[in-house]
């Protein structure tokens, strides 16, 4: 039994008899961020097409997050294949 009355079982923690859901992985969190960035980008393009600088910044932010996701996935695959 771990300190503080927590017990690790099957990837989920039990505390006080209640199961807590497993935390999302960093790749999943980045995916959510990318989805939100793209949603805002699409809203800007549809509702404020004159905001070209803001649209460009959203596009660049989304591209950067996508690159990070790809890098994280590649390093996960390399770790699993070793």
C-alpha positions in Angstrom: 0.0 0.0 0.0 1.4 3.4 -1.0 1.7 6.3 1.3 -1.4 8.4 2.1 -3.8 5.4 1.7 -3.5 5.2 -2.1 -3.2 1.9 -3.9 -2.2 1.5 -7.5 -4.3 -1.1 -9.3 -4.5 -1.6 -13.1 -3.4 1.9 -14.0 -6.1 3.5 -11.7 -5.7 4.8 -8.2 -8.0 3.9 -5.4 -8.5 6.3 -2.6 -11.1 6.0 0.1 -12.9 3.2 -1.9 -13.4 5.5 -5.0 -11.7 4.9 -8.3 -10.2 7.9 -10.0 -10.1 8.0 -13.8 -6.6 7.7 -15.4 -5.1 11.1 -16.3 -4.9 11.8 -20.1 -1.5 11.4 -21.7 0.5 14.5 -22.8 -0.3 13.6 -26.4 -4.0 13.5 -25.7 -3.8 16.9 -24.0 -1.9 18.4 -26.9 -4.5 16.9 -29.3 -7.3 18.7 -27.3 -5.3 21.9 -27.5 -4.9 21.5 -31.3 -8.6 20.9 -31.7 -9.4 24.1 -29.8 -6.9 26.1 -31.8 -8.3 24.8 -35.1 -11.9 25.6 -33.9 -10.9 29.2 -33.1 -9.1 29.5 -36.4 -12.2 28.3 -38.3 -14.5 30.7 -36.3 -12.2 33.6 -37.2 -12.1 32.6 -40.9 -15.9 32.3 -41.0 -16.9 35.3 -38.8 -14.0 37.7 -39.2 -12.2 37.0 -42.5 -10.6 40.4 -42.3 -8.6 39.4 -39.2 -5.8 38.0 -41.4 -3.1 38.5 -38.7 -5.1 36.7 -36.0 -6.0 33.8 -38.5 -2.3 33.5 -39.4 -1.3 33.4 -35.8 -3.9 30.6 -35.1 -2.7 28.7 -38.1 1.0 28.9 -36.9 0.1 28.0 -33.4 -1.8 24.9 -34.6 1.1 23.9 -36.9 3.5 24.2 -33.9 1.3 22.0 -31.7 0.9 19.5 -34.5 4.7 19.3 -34.8 5.1 18.7 -31.1 2.4 16.0 -31.2 4.3 14.2 -34.1 7.6 14.5 -32.2 6.0 13.0 -29.0 4.4 10.1 -31.0 7.7 9.4 -32.7 9.6 9.2 -29.4 6.9 7.0 -27.9 7.2 4.6 -30.9 11.0 4.5 -30.6 10.7 3.8 -26.9 8.3 1.0 -27.5 10.4 -0.6 -30.2 13.5 -0.7 -28.0 
